[in-house]
Amino acid sequence: MLRAGGLVAFPTETVYGLGADARDDRAVARIFEAKGRPRFNPLIAHVTDPAAAEGLAVFDERARALAAAFWPGALTLVLPLRADAGLSPLVTAGLDSVALRVPADPVAQALLRAFGGPLAAPSANPSGQVSPTRAGHVLQGLGPAVDAVIDSGACAVGVESTILSLLGPTPRLLRPGGITAEALAAHLGKPPAEAENPENAPRAPGQLASHYAPSAQVRLNARTARPGEVWLGFGPDCPGAALNLSPKGDLVEAAANLFEMLRRADALAGPRGVIAAAPVPMTGLGRAINDRLSRAGAPRPAERLTAPATSPSEGSPAARNPPARSR
């Protein structure tokens, strides 16, 4: 199916990806069509190993060291694109850089080896909505737009890969994810810098302000639930929570449960309801969890004329008077 230009959703350790031949313009265009994804938003190209990655991008000593430390795994590197890479320009959104990852999941690895080339693979869900961590999520979101789904059960990590840009002298964190900022800092000798103005010119996926969104509104830093809200808890201090990312306060467990719990909370709340998300510590995988929750709670593009630019939080005007949502 992939060789014929089809779309195949497959598991990685982070989330399910919607795969297509990264060298085939029409196949990659089908990804954007199936997801309803804006074409200025680049895709990640998945390859089997660092050697295959070096055939697509220019590696320096930093990139090779990071690849040796974290590949295969949940790290995506943004690097200068080789002139002879042969990738569809749709993968890179016409930029002179490319986002590359070597996934660790054995099913993903087996698929890449059998296919014998790079696969463009964003998360296998409608653009901007909750990412899939199970095959059923893919079918619910994309249905017949996908030619096949490889079902390998639940994803182990549960949040997308960390994206690190090495395009300049200073490594920049474009998206927190399955590799923690602390792990990167330990390897780099200091924390990576933050991305600069990513939404206006995204270099990688997951940088738009509104992303990972359920149908319901999301209220952040909720220490209790208001009448009619669905409380998504974290830790042992949320006894009344309808759902809890990790009752024992384990960030690894919370990350693995995040998108499934958001889907369940969304079903309970309904499209006009509110999900009240409890605070999660900003350490380790908590940074990735908070990033996804804040983007889930951000105003959608249609709402920005009527809603504050910041994510709704406890006691904010957006939390007290959530704007109407247009889906």
MIMAR-740587 format. One record per residue (C-alpha): residue number from 1; x, y, z. Coordinates in steps of 0.5 Angstrom, whole numbers, plus 500, padded with zeros to 3 digits. Example, Ala and Ser with C-alpha at 12.3 -4.5 7.8 and 13.67 -1.06 7.14 Angstrom:
2
TORZA resi  px  py  pz
TORZA    1 525 491 516
TORZA    2 527 498 514
***
This chain:
327
TORZA resi  px  py  pz
TORZA    1 500 500 500
TORZA    2 506 505 502
TORZA    3 509 503 495
TORZA    4 503 505 491
TORZA    5 502 512 495
TORZA    6 497 509 500
TORZA    7 496 512 507
TORZA    8 498 507 513
TORZA    9 497 509 520
TORZA   10 502 505 525
TORZA   11 505 505 532
TORZA   12 511 509 535
TORZA   13 513 509 542
TORZA   14 510 516 542
TORZA   15 503 516 538
TORZA   16 500 513 532
TORZA   17 503 516 526
TORZA   18 500 517 519
TORZA   19 505 514 514
TORZA   20 506 516 507
TORZA   21 512 515 502
TORZA   22 516 522 504
TORZA   23 519 522 497
TORZA   24 512 522 493
TORZA   25 509 528 493
TORZA   26 502 525 492
TORZA   27 502 521 497
TORZA   28 504 526 502
TORZA   29 499 531 499
TORZA   30 494 525 502
TORZA   31 496 526 509
TORZA   32 495 534 509
TORZA   33 488 532 505
TORZA   34 486 526 510
TORZA   35 488 531 516
TORZA   36 486 537 514
TORZA   37 492 540 516
TORZA   38 495 547 514
TORZA   39 501 546 508
TORZA   40 505 551 512
TORZA   41 506 546 518
TORZA   42 512 541 516
TORZA   43 512 534 517
TORZA   44 517 529 521
TORZA   45 520 524 516
TORZA   46 522 517 520
TORZA   47 528 513 518
TORZA   48 531 506 521
TORZA   49 537 509 523
TORZA   50 542 515 524
TORZA   51 546 513 517
TORZA   52 539 513 513
TORZA   53 538 520 517
TORZA   54 545 523 514
TORZA   55 542 521 507
TORZA   56 537 526 508
TORZA   57 540 532 513
TORZA   58 547 535 514
TORZA   59 549 533 521
TORZA   60 555 536 525
TORZA   61 558 533 531
TORZA   62 552 535 536
TORZA   63 547 532 531
TORZA   64 551 525 531
TORZA   65 552 526 539
TORZA   66 545 527 540
TORZA   67 543 521 535
TORZA   68 548 516 539
TORZA   69 545 518 545
TORZA   70 537 518 544
TORZA   71 536 514 537
TORZA   72 532 510 537
TORZA   73 527 514 541
TORZA   74 523 520 542
TORZA   75 527 525 540
TORZA   76 526 529 533
TORZA   77 532 533 530
TORZA   78 531 539 526
TORZA   79 537 539 521
TORZA   80 539 543 514
TORZA   81 536 539 509
TORZA   82 541 536 504
TORZA   83 540 538 497
TORZA   84 539 531 494
TORZA   85 535 528 500
TORZA   86 529 527 495
TORZA   87 524 528 500
TORZA   88 517 532 497
TORZA   89 518 539 499
TORZA   90 511 538 502
TORZA   91 514 534 508
TORZA   92 519 540 509
TORZA   93 513 546 508
TORZA   94 518 548 503
TORZA   95 524 550 508
TORZA   96 531 549 507
TORZA   97 531 544 514
TORZA   98 528 537 515
TORZA   99 525 534 522
TORZA  100 528 527 523
TORZA  101 526 521 528
TORZA  102 529 514 529
TORZA  103 523 511 532
TORZA  104 524 505 538
TORZA  105 518 502 537
TORZA  106 519 495 534
TORZA  107 513 495 529
TORZA  108 515 502 527
TORZA  109 522 499 526
TORZA  110 520 493 522
TORZA  111 515 497 517
TORZA  112 521 502 516
TORZA  113 526 496 514
TORZA  114 520 493 510
TORZA  115 519 499 506
TORZA  116 526 501 505
TORZA  117 525 509 505
TORZA  118 523 515 509
TORZA  119 516 515 512
TORZA  120 513 522 513
TORZA  121 508 521 519
TORZA  122 505 526 523
TORZA  123 500 524 528
TORZA  124 494 520 525
TORZA  125 488 524 527
TORZA  126 485 530 524
TORZA  127 489 536 525
TORZA  128 489 540 531
TORZA  129 485 535 535
TORZA  130 487 530 540
TORZA  131 493 525 538
TORZA  132 492 517 538
TORZA  133 495 513 542
TORZA  134 491 507 540
TORZA  135 489 504 533
TORZA  136 481 505 535
TORZA  137 483 512 536
TORZA  138 485 513 529
TORZA  139 479 509 526
TORZA  140 475 514 530
TORZA  141 478 520 527
TORZA  142 480 519 520
TORZA  143 476 512 518
TORZA  144 476 511 511
TORZA  145 481 516 509
TORZA  146 486 511 512
TORZA  147 488 505 507
TORZA  148 490 501 513
TORZA  149 492 501 521
TORZA  150 497 497 524
TORZA  151 494 495 531
TORZA  152 500 494 536
TORZA  153 496 496 542
TORZA  154 497 502 547
TORZA  155 503 507 545
TORZA  156 508 506 551
TORZA  157 510 514 552
TORZA  158 503 517 550
TORZA  159 506 524 548
TORZA  160 509 526 542
TORZA  161 517 526 541
TORZA  162 521 532 543
TORZA  163 523 536 537
TORZA  164 530 540 538
TORZA  165 533 545 533
TORZA  166 540 545 531
TORZA  167 539 550 525
TORZA  168 544 555 529
TORZA  169 549 555 534
TORZA  170 544 555 540
TORZA  171 540 548 540
TORZA  172 533 550 541
TORZA  173 527 546 544
TORZA  174 521 547 539
TORZA  175 517 542 542
TORZA  176 517 538 549
TORZA  177 516 531 549
TORZA  178 518 524 550
TORZA  179 525 526 552
TORZA  180 525 531 558
TORZA  181 529 537 558
TORZA  182 533 535 564
TORZA  183 536 529 559
TORZA  184 537 534 554
TORZA  185 541 539 559
TORZA  186 545 533 562
TORZA  187 547 531 555
TORZA  188 548 539 552
TORZA  189 551 541 558
TORZA  190 546 547 559
TORZA  191 538 547 558
TORZA  192 536 548 550
TORZA  193 534 555 549
TORZA  194 526 556 547
TORZA  195 523 557 540
TORZA  196 523 564 537
TORZA  197 516 566 535
TORZA  198 514 559 533
TORZA  199 507 560 531
TORZA  200 508 565 525
TORZA  201 514 560 522
TORZA  202 513 553 524
TORZA  203 520 549 523
TORZA  204 516 543 526
TORZA  205 510 540 528
TORZA  206 506 541 534
TORZA  207 508 549 535
TORZA  208 501 552 533
TORZA  209 498 555 539
TORZA  210 492 551 538
TORZA  211 493 543 538
TORZA  212 491 537 541
TORZA  213 484 539 542
TORZA  214 478 536 545
TORZA  215 471 538 543
TORZA  216 470 541 550
TORZA  217 473 547 553
TORZA  218 479 546 557
TORZA  219 480 550 564
TORZA  220 487 549 566
TORZA  221 490 549 573
TORZA  222 483 547 576
TORZA  223 484 544 583
TORZA  224 477 543 584
TORZA  225 471 542 579
TORZA  226 465 547 578
TORZA  227 458 544 577
TORZA  228 457 541 570
TORZA  229 465 540 569
TORZA  230 469 534 568
TORZA  231 475 534 573
TORZA  232 481 531 570
TORZA  233 485 530 576
TORZA  234 493 528 577
TORZA  235 496 525 584
TORZA  236 492 523 590
TORZA  237 489 530 592
TORZA  238 484 529 587
TORZA  239 479 525 590
TORZA  240 473 527 586
TORZA  241 476 527 580
TORZA  242 472 523 574
TORZA  243 478 521 571
TORZA  244 486 521 574
TORZA  245 492 521 569
TORZA  246 496 518 575
TORZA  247 493 517 582
TORZA  248 500 516 585
TORZA  249 502 522 581
TORZA  250 507 519 577
TORZA  251 509 523 571
TORZA  252 511 517 566
TORZA  253 504 514 567
TORZA  254 500 521 566
TORZA  255 504 522 560
TORZA  256 502 515 557
TORZA  257 494 516 559
TORZA  258 494 523 557
TORZA  259 491 523 550
TORZA  260 486 517 552
TORZA  261 484 521 558
TORZA  262 482 527 554
TORZA  263 478 523 550
TORZA  264 474 520 555
TORZA  265 473 527 559
TORZA  266 471 529 552
TORZA  267 466 524 551
TORZA  268 463 526 559
TORZA  269 463 533 558
TORZA  270 460 533 551
TORZA  271 462 539 545
TORZA  272 459 545 550
TORZA  273 462 542 556
TORZA  274 468 544 560
TORZA  275 474 539 562
TORZA  276 477 542 568
TORZA  277 485 539 568
TORZA  278 488 539 575
TORZA  279 495 542 576
TORZA  280 501 538 573
TORZA  281 508 539 576
TORZA  282 513 542 571
TORZA  283 518 537 571
TORZA  284 521 531 567
TORZA  285 515 529 563
TORZA  286 510 534 566
TORZA  287 513 539 561
TORZA  288 510 536 555
TORZA  289 504 534 559
TORZA  290 503 541 561
TORZA  291 505 543 553
TORZA  292 499 539 551
TORZA  293 494 541 556
TORZA  294 495 549 555
TORZA  295 495 548 547
TORZA  296 488 544 548
TORZA  297 486 549 552
TORZA  298 488 555 547
TORZA  299 483 559 543
TORZA  300 482 556 536
TORZA  301 483 560 530
TORZA  302 476 562 529
TORZA  303 475 564 537
TORZA  304 481 568 537
TORZA  305 477 575 536
TORZA  306 473 573 542
TORZA  307 477 570 547
TORZA  308 484 572 550
TORZA  309 490 570 547
TORZA  310 493 566 553
TORZA  311 490 559 555
TORZA  312 484 559 560
TORZA  313 486 558 567
TORZA  314 483 558 574
TORZA  315 479 564 575
TORZA  316 481 567 568
TORZA  317 476 571 564
TORZA  318 476 565 559
TORZA  319 475 560 564
TORZA  320 469 564 567
TORZA  321 466 565 561
TORZA  322 468 560 556
TORZA  323 467 563 548
TORZA  324 463 559 544
TORZA  325 466 554 540
TORZA  326 466 553 532
TORZA  327 468 546 530
***
